[in-house]
Amino acid sequence: MPPPFSPQLSRAAPAPPVYPPLLPPPGVIPPATSRNNPFRHALHQAHLRDPYSRLVARGLDGEEGEGELFPYLSAFPVGPTPLGPKQCAFAWEFTLSPTDCQRFPQFLGTPVGQRSSRVVRDGNQIYRLRCIRVSPPTTAISPSAWSVADAVWPSLAYVFVNGAELSFRRKLHHGKDLPLEITRHLRPGTNTVTLHLIRNAAESKDQFYAAAVEVLDITSFTRAIQLATLLPAGQCRERIRQRLHPATRDDDDVSIVSEELTVSLVDPFTARIFDRPVRGQRCAHHECFDHDTWIRTRAAKSDRQALKDDWKCPICGRDARPQNLVIDGFLCEVRNILAATNRLEGARAIQVKSDGSWTLKEEADRPAPQHGGAGPEVARGPPKRKSISVDDRPASLTQRPKIEQARSHTQTQTMGYVRCSPTEVISLD
Ligand SMILES: [Zn+2]
């Protein structure tokens, strides 16, 4: 039923919408919010946007197509340099060969009114200038420490690359300070980067910085996997023994001595046991994560966003770049034994003794036998030998979820030098 006619309502004109002004009044300092919106707050820096990157990868059939690539910090034309408390002017030089410059991404130009674009391929290299904050007594910074530090620009700085002045993108407008890509300003021969600082009171007292020119290598999944190195099982056992029985102990400290070390077998990304266990060389923990999964989660795709190179260990936050990963030979052995004895399902952790023997902790509360070549439990028991092949596995293992079958297929194609495959024939002493 239609409402009754109201002459007063029909004469009232609708109020025009009120829009906030596009630009703030002069002199207004925008508040530093925790959720910056670069599309609004960095509108005046649209010309500093990263180029659109079209990532081209070569498939297994050799054909090129749009795909995933993996950027990681690989080298320093100018190594990490503490800037100290007083010096205001810095100039660094480094030389690039024509071959180095041929590894730049292929820039496609900048149409009028559009952002620039480029094609990035396996083997390309991208050069960046970055500053980080360091503690005042810092005199040297390791590549690993540098790789996990966030970019932080000094409050007021001017940078020139081969005479061209470049601008920073800061946290105020972009949510966080962003590295400054300088690839397009480099050339064969000698390249010069200058940095001039004007420090505020805090930066003259205890807020110090370091700067470096770094290279991002762009690599395929296969090459990224091959960069890891194997840590033999014997060295892994020795590492556990030292953890349980440290050689030196400060008597002034209260020490907790344990006979067993619990090591989780669960990959933090997939919540199941890893296929090939890796961790960073500098990681102090013994837990590992799955190699393929870790690399896959770092993939860069064709996007309008900057290429990300976050390789912080998912367990401790230290350097876990592809070239700094170690494959734990001991946990590879553990996984192979679990696979051969049909105990992969539900395997969550093991308890390792200082002699290298270990006991499985399963989800289900059921007893598990012990393994370990040098362990006293094994030595006391009767000698036994068992050979298990893939055909001996029960249907429950051969019918594993699709995700694992697909991952195993990839592993077989990409890995030739380390195998943790459950299809191996293993003899148990
Ligand atoms: Zn770690």
Boltz pocket constraint, residues with backbone or C-beta under 6 A from the ligand:
constraints:
  - pocket:
      binder: B
      contacts: [[A, 279], [A, 280], [A, 282], [A, 283], [A, 284], [A, 285], [A, 313], [A, 314], [A, 315], [A, 316], [A, 317], [A, 318]]
      max_distance: 6.0
